[in-house]
């Protein structure tokens, strides 16, 4: 997106991009200045949440861009950025958990149909995960 304060997107904007252009990710650029978040935090959060909710509804990714332009220094509004992303993280946490639950239900259904799923322990160090995947690939998935 161009700055959401200039061209606020609707849910239909995202849906049309998905259906017409087959996009799988959108960028929601929220400027700090230029009549953006710093001067209009409520309006900008609402505009952004419209895009985020529509992306989730359409099953695509959304990149939230805390965008600086005329202010020129990314540290100028660092405290506001931290507070904003803390709030957005909490907002998105529910959607992320719902998605994970749907994924687990889908994988469990595959197992019930006899498809073998190779689960990796998320606590393993990355090198052990990679080693296990390489072993599975080498053994043909058995």
SVG drawing of the C-alpha trace seen along z (x, -y; Angstrom):
<svg xmlns="http://www.w3.org/2000/svg" viewBox="-15 -16 38 62">
<polyline fill="none" stroke="black" stroke-width="0.4" points="0.0,0.0 0.9,-3.6 0.5,-5.4 -2.8,-4.2 -3.5,-7.8 -3.7,-8.8 -5.4,-5.7 -7.1,-3.8 -7.9,-0.2 -11.2,1.5 -11.7,5.2 -12.9,5.4 -9.5,3.9 -7.7,6.9 -10.3,9.4 -10.1,8.1 -6.3,8.3 -6.5,11.9 -9.2,12.9 -8.0,10.8 -4.2,10.6 -3.8,13.8 -1.7,12.0 -0.5,14.0 0.9,11.1 0.1,7.4 2.1,4.5 0.2,2.1 2.4,-1.1 1.6,-3.3 3.6,-6.5 4.6,-8.1 4.4,-11.6 2.6,-13.0 -0.7,-13.1 0.0,-9.5 0.2,-7.6 1.8,-10.3 -0.9,-12.8 -3.8,-10.3 -3.1,-7.1 -6.7,-6.0 -7.6,-6.5 -4.3,-4.9 -4.8,-1.8 -8.3,-1.4 -7.1,-1.7 -4.4,0.8 -6.7,3.2 -9.0,3.2 -6.2,4.4 -4.9,7.0 -8.4,8.4 -9.1,8.7 -5.7,10.4 -6.5,12.9 -10.0,13.5 -8.5,14.1 -5.8,16.4 -2.9,14.3 0.1,12.6 0.3,9.0 3.4,7.0 2.9,4.1 5.2,1.3 6.0,-1.4 7.1,-3.7 9.3,-6.8 9.7,-9.4 10.0,-13.1 11.0,-12.5 14.1,-10.7 15.3,-9.1 13.9,-5.6 14.7,-6.3 12.6,-9.5 9.4,-7.6 11.0,-4.4 8.8,-4.4 5.6,-4.8 6.7,-2.0 7.4,0.4 4.0,-0.4 2.3,0.0 3.9,3.3 3.2,4.6 -0.5,3.8 -0.6,5.3 1.2,8.5 -1.4,9.0 -4.2,8.3 -2.7,10.8 -1.9,13.5 -5.5,14.7 -5.6,15.0 -2.3,16.8 -3.5,19.3 -6.7,19.9 -4.7,20.6 -2.4,23.0 -5.4,24.8 -6.9,25.2 -3.5,26.5 -3.2,29.1 -6.8,30.2 -5.9,30.6 -2.7,32.6 -4.5,34.8 -7.1,35.5 -4.4,36.5 -2.9,38.9 -6.4,40.5 -6.5,41.1 -3.2,43.0 -0.8,40.3 2.3,40.3 3.3,36.9 6.8,36.5 6.6,34.2 9.7,32.3 10.3,31.1 10.2,27.3 12.6,27.1 15.4,28.8 18.3,26.7 18.0,25.7 20.9,27.9 19.1,31.0 15.9,30.1 17.8,29.7 19.6,33.0 16.3,34.8 14.7,33.3 17.8,34.3 17.5,37.8 13.8,38.0 14.5,36.7 17.4,39.2 15.3,42.1 12.3,41.2 10.2,39.9 10.0,43.2"/>
</svg>
